[in-house]
């Protein structure tokens, strides 16, 4: 597939003067390609409509957080993403910043593959099971249920495919894809998984129990997590977070329903470097 139409989004802290964005823009234009830069919030919102069928590649300049932003923008559009790492962590960003020109020459020459990653679909309903407005989103890494203030313990019931699994008393729960296994899930003691695997990980955050193991579920499973009222009739302070953004305030009786999304993220890969090689480099650096 020939890639002709590009769009660039960048981490605005790490490319604050748009120097790298402009260098890449000028390079692509000099090669006869079309390219645009989405820098402001308004430009990024406008980008969502253009991605569907109108672009061949979304270039993301930043760390994994910026790639996650790109994944949300591109969800359901089929637009492949190439991440250029100018952050500290780069599991998702394929190219180190010093190699950007060499990498783009390979892309323009067709020397790439596209890797498809599963995403999660999540939506929140109230105690009467009515969806909250805007409380529906997709996540490439994870959906996290966590306390939003203080040292309050959250109590929640977890069901899988309509069958009760367990009641947890913890600071929260991480529901992650294999891609997200190296993110918050790993920090919370969850397993590291080969990112192309199709599965869902449940990892409790600081559970108040001697058993704090993660649970590995099938990608076909449908998960429901119901927030129970706090003890002593205290007010519940909790939230649901999709890939680190879009915080949704939660109340007692709310239910978070999570399943594999019909949307996927398509990542451009230039090398056959294995996940284990990347993992080894990140762990030992």
Secondary structure as GFF3:
##gff-version 3
##sequence-region A 1 285
A	DSSP	beta_strand	5	10	.	.	.	ID=ss1
A	DSSP	alpha_helix	19	30	.	.	.	ID=ss2
A	DSSP	beta_strand	34	38	.	.	.	ID=ss3
A	DSSP	alpha_helix	41	54	.	.	.	ID=ss4
A	DSSP	beta_strand	57	62	.	.	.	ID=ss5
A	DSSP	alpha_helix	64	74	.	.	.	ID=ss6
A	DSSP	beta_strand	80	85	.	.	.	ID=ss7
A	DSSP	beta_strand	95	96	.	.	.	ID=ss8
A	DSSP	three_ten_helix	97	99	.	.	.	ID=ss9
A	DSSP	alpha_helix	100	108	.	.	.	ID=ss10
A	DSSP	beta_strand	113	125	.	.	.	ID=ss11
A	DSSP	beta_strand	131	139	.	.	.	ID=ss12
A	DSSP	beta_strand	142	147	.	.	.	ID=ss13
A	DSSP	beta_strand	154	160	.	.	.	ID=ss14
A	DSSP	beta_strand	163	170	.	.	.	ID=ss15
A	DSSP	beta_strand	172	176	.	.	.	ID=ss16
A	DSSP	three_ten_helix	179	182	.	.	.	ID=ss17
A	DSSP	alpha_helix	184	187	.	.	.	ID=ss18
A	DSSP	beta_strand	199	205	.	.	.	ID=ss19
A	DSSP	beta_strand	215	218	.	.	.	ID=ss20
A	DSSP	beta_strand	223	227	.	.	.	ID=ss21
A	DSSP	three_ten_helix	231	233	.	.	.	ID=ss22
A	DSSP	beta_strand	238	242	.	.	.	ID=ss23
A	DSSP	beta_strand	245	250	.	.	.	ID=ss24
A	DSSP	beta_strand	255	269	.	.	.	ID=ss25
A	DSSP	alpha_helix	275	284	.	.	.	ID=ss26
###
